[in-house]
Amino acid sequence: MNNFEFFNPVKIVFGKGEIAKLTNLVPKGAKVMMTYGGGSIKKNGIYDQVKTALTGFDVTEFSGIEANPHYETLMKAVQIVKANKIDFLLAVGGGSVLDGTKFIAAATLWEGSDPWDILTRRNEINVEAALPIGTVLTLPATGSEMNGNSVVTRWETKEKLAFGSDFVLPKFSILDPLVVFSLPEKQVANGIVDAFVHVMEQYLTYPVNSPIQDRFAESILTTLIEEGPKVLANRTDYESAANFMWAATMALNGLIGVGVPQDWATHTIGHELTAFHGIDHGRTLCIILPGIMNLKREDKKAKILQYGERVWKITEGSDDERIDATIEKTVSFFESVGVKTKLADYGVGSDIIPKIVERFEARGIKSIGERGIISIADVAKILELRLK
Amino acid sequence: MNNFEFFNPVKIVFGKGEIAKLTNLVPKGAKVMMTYGGGSIKKNGIYDQVKTALTGFDVTEFSGIEANPHYETLMKAVQIVKANKIDFLLAVGGGSVLDGTKFIAAATLWEGSDPWDILTRRNEINVEAALPIGTVLTLPATGSEMNGNSVVTRWETKEKLAFGSDFVLPKFSILDPLVVFSLPEKQVANGIVDAFVHVMEQYLTYPVNSPIQDRFAESILTTLIEEGPKVLANRTDYESAANFMWAATMALNGLIGVGVPQDWATHTIGHELTAFHGIDHGRTLCIILPGIMNLKREDKKAKILQYGERVWKITEGSDDERIDATIEKTVSFFESVGVKTKLADYGVGSDIIPKIVERFEARGIKSIGERGIISIADVAKILELRLK
């Protein structure tokens, strides 16, 4: 295993009815901005629970944070935060609201000339301050509730970019599995596959003798495979909702990624499908991952075989047969929860390939994936494999 | 799964050579007390590494913290801390040094009349302040490097008592697996079984539908079973040392215990064997655990069968046969790393039974274990089962 640092001070408050604890989790006397999305929390009762728990607090609301939160929207929130001297941000929503709120927190205290630099110059400039954040998670998927990562989209230029900082780690996150009951089926499915691929990005690389990290990753994958379909089949199954929710958080809180190589090429390519065609984030991952597994079967052989054996019980056949069977099982799982895995399923044709290649070239990207095994030419091949 | 809160802000700095990072981890300008044990760190080079990294800091040394750290010793340190206006404690050692330092940190800022109350009145009074602590771990075993627990022994009265507080969570812990190379074999063995039983105490109860926690627990157990013997067989195998070290930390940092029932009866009884007979902590656990598994095989049936199947691949026979085989495998594992599992192996006879029973009765303890399934009469039976 490689040397590593691990630091995750997010306080998790997990379980049914726990939203009421907000009263004691938000700092006394805080001037709060409550951020949320399109208003579904007003229909499912979460808005009311939050507002009741915040009785007595000075709360400004900022709604309308969209899926793949827009830089333009978030900068409007920054203006309001500054004008109202807000000192605590409470994000009530899924990954988009949480990611957007992290950006608001960082941009508010950003001392550079242009907050856009937080996203475009992330390799040169660090976020060194941010307003404190708390979250009430309404959609298990991204793990944003227990990490310091954020992905923001500039609508104007269709760019989807990420940043990360310990300063935007939430002070607390409330995870009440009851929120899963009222989610649209499509969002549950997106959450299941999103969490699944988060694990894969940290796991499906090459062996570095890391049995704890490997087995924890396999534990989360197996749990998503078992519990995900139960959540979809019985929308009021609390236990399955709870297990799905905890699995999604553990999938991307940093723990399974310590001391091991990571990939993230599926995300890098997938983000472009969202940026160009608005395909849901989780779905883009299910399109791309099988292509990477197929094309990079030699580089990833040891881990694909281990994953196939331990997660899918595939032990028969030649290495290539086992790899094919493992990819097939992975694709079938995605499809079984209702997520299509080919570009054609989303009405996207081969014209996407040069567009993505061109964009990567314009950004000066030479290769992606662990050890840079995926060249720009490979990106084109991977997309080719996933056309139809 | 049950509702839970999880909060673990300890920064882990893991890997070979990482002790040098102390220079930047200890707060600038801190007045440091460096605590350690009997001086083995002077022989294995860790002392020199720490001192080099602390060049320029104001460092007071406090050595001589013994195994099962003594209240009497720790209170001497508290006096020195106060007299010298120490504001940061750096514990360099194993679980005893770390636990002892946590007590020093809490006792220094204790506002009650008697710091002994921290241990005896833990159910009534909380620790609400403590000096900040950093640690350099020299012995993987107790998990103290990533939790807020501490066990202290009052030598005068042979009482071994525990307390826990978020305030004594280390600010950082440096885990350099190279420290394992110079450990006496006996200490490595103790560490392996200690970590193993920590997992069992959080796992071997009754099912509450917690697949992530269960599989993580099984992951750690399996890793200890695989890596422990490798560490003992090749004392300079870095990879195995690293995996053992990370497994021991994950065994008791709170993660596998969230939302599930916990037992801890093995520890409660084991502590008395240490208090009365000075048997190494890890060894006491290996004596007691098989007795509890045997006597409470009905209450714990579902989890014993799951543990036997997933960890030891025991799938044949009646439930009782599988349970017997599972206990046998567990005992064999302990013995295989050189840890004896019967009281007679340590020269302890049946006269210990009334002594422990009497002490529990004097403390007003009616029952222990999850759901209070172990009565005081059961404690006697468990000890009886483990005589020889």
Interface residues (C-beta under 8 A of the other chain):
Chain A: M1 N2 N3 F4 E5 F6 F7 N8 P9 V10 K11 I12 V13 F14 G15 K16 G17 E18 N209 S210 P211 I212 R215 F216 E218 S219 I220 T222 T223 E226 E227 E239 A242 N243 W246 A247 M250 L255 V258 G259
Chain B: M1 N2 N3 F4 E5 F6 F7 N8 P9 V10 K11 I12 V13 F14 G15 K16 G17 E18 N209 S210 P211 I212 R215 F216 E218 S219 I220 T222 T223 E226 E227 E239 A242 N243 W246 A247 M250 L255 V258 G259
